């Protein structure tokens, strides 16, 4: 080494080796970062797609539960899925690299002095246990609180004008504090736990050094190892400990990701009670749908309120029991006080829920053209209906798109995005919407704004009617379609509805089931059924019921 030429050659070799190592590290770390980054991104994207798809496939009753309200589900999509990246992508690559470095360092330490290595490793379980203790602090509670907070925030923000008008800001501030934030007691408990763990972690190295120094002196005294072996073994263990500390820094995020992944996969593995495509798909080419609906001994309780019967088996539709037939091509109105079960009937027809009747009672339930709808796929049933409800539920799209997405179910047979404008305009004309749409600067390409905020109530409702009619349904369900409109808008919309009720594709009259609070909107119906507390108390034509001076007469005079 005293020869300058030898020193120069060795320096060159070492420099070249480090240069080659740098090139290899550059290549491998670039590939590593890219591969794991792409894999993590794809996994997260796929997980979000699957979660959203699974949400939409759940039965309506699932959304009635408090933990599955829109705000909570939005929070889970926004927070839970990104949290999964803490277990994937670049974080996973770093953890794998750290694991390899720890194993290699421990092996080197054992090679130089197994005694020093064993003593040092004795401290590792304490460090790991401390980390696990910290992980189980409040991460799961924070996640749950965060989801509840997101749900509450969405509700409050969507009703911001109402909150301001009622001066309820302080009330919701307190409610948010209680639902979304940890209590002071839990925070102090978590802080105390963190302080203890932090103290152990930071003092452990000093305890370890004390033990290694004592054992090293003893081994040096006996001549079992030399000073160089002691330093190399301890340096390798210290390197392993520092990498273990680096890995431990991911522990809180890993815990959150674990909680999030558990919640996500619970949903992904859940099979809906009413799967949209589970059941028969009758061939309408062989057996055309007439539109006859029959209710037979029907009873029902909502899944979230099983103690409260909504439709009762001892009602008296025609033949005793909850039994009634809507003849094909006829319009039937369901009237009664709020909460009597009118809208529930429409939801049952669409298989948002199944009746509470026993599955073994095949002659009970709802029958569409003599088919028990329990045996038919919900999606097939819903394709036969056009539905207009009190709330139009328009999306922030153009008017054309809002009407056309009523036909999105055709995408497996047709391209729903290429639905002809002629069909859209025809539906708009039937809904008395074409004239006002044509007067807009951008016509059918006018964006309606969030929830249709750029249109009046009557305009939104007419677009909703067009959305129902563009499907050319054989049956029409109207659920309080004019209840929220002023007198002039109601007159225009009612005219559109009466036109829609007249004929379906092929010229036959549509079967219509109408839920109404304003009795003036059902005067042209063929039949009226009066419900009270889940029971049918009276039925007949509007004129006959008025003449009978019974329940319908009382409702009519009370308006």
Secondary structure, 3 states (H helix, E strand, C coil): CCCHHHHHHHHHHHHHHHHHHHHHHHHHHHHHHHHHHHHHHHHHHHHHHHHHHHHHHCCHHHHCCHHHCHHHHHHHHHHHHHHHHHHCHHHHHHHHHHHHHHHHHHHHHHHHCHHHHHHHHCCHHHHHHHHHHHHCCCHHHHHHHHHHHHHHHHHHHHCHHHHHHCCCHHHHHHHHHHHHCCCHHHHHHHHHHHHHHHHHHHHHHHHHHHHHHHHHHHHHHHCCCCHHHHHHHHHHHHHHHHHHHHHHCCHHHHHHHHHHHHHHHHHHCCCCCCCCCCCECCCCCCCCCCCCEEEECCCEECHHHCCCEEECCCCECCCCECCEEECCCCEEEEECCCCCCHHHHHHHHCCCCCCCCCCCCCCCEEEECCEEHHHECHHHHHHCEEEEECCCCCCCCEHHHHHHHHHHHHHHCCCHHHCCHHHHHHHHHHCCCHHHHHHCCCHHHCECCHHHCCCCHHHHHHHHHHHHHCCCCCEEEEECCCCCCCHHHHHHHHHHHHHHCCCCCCCCCCEEEEECCCHHHHCCCCEEEEEECCEEEEEECHHHHHHHCCHHHHHHHHC
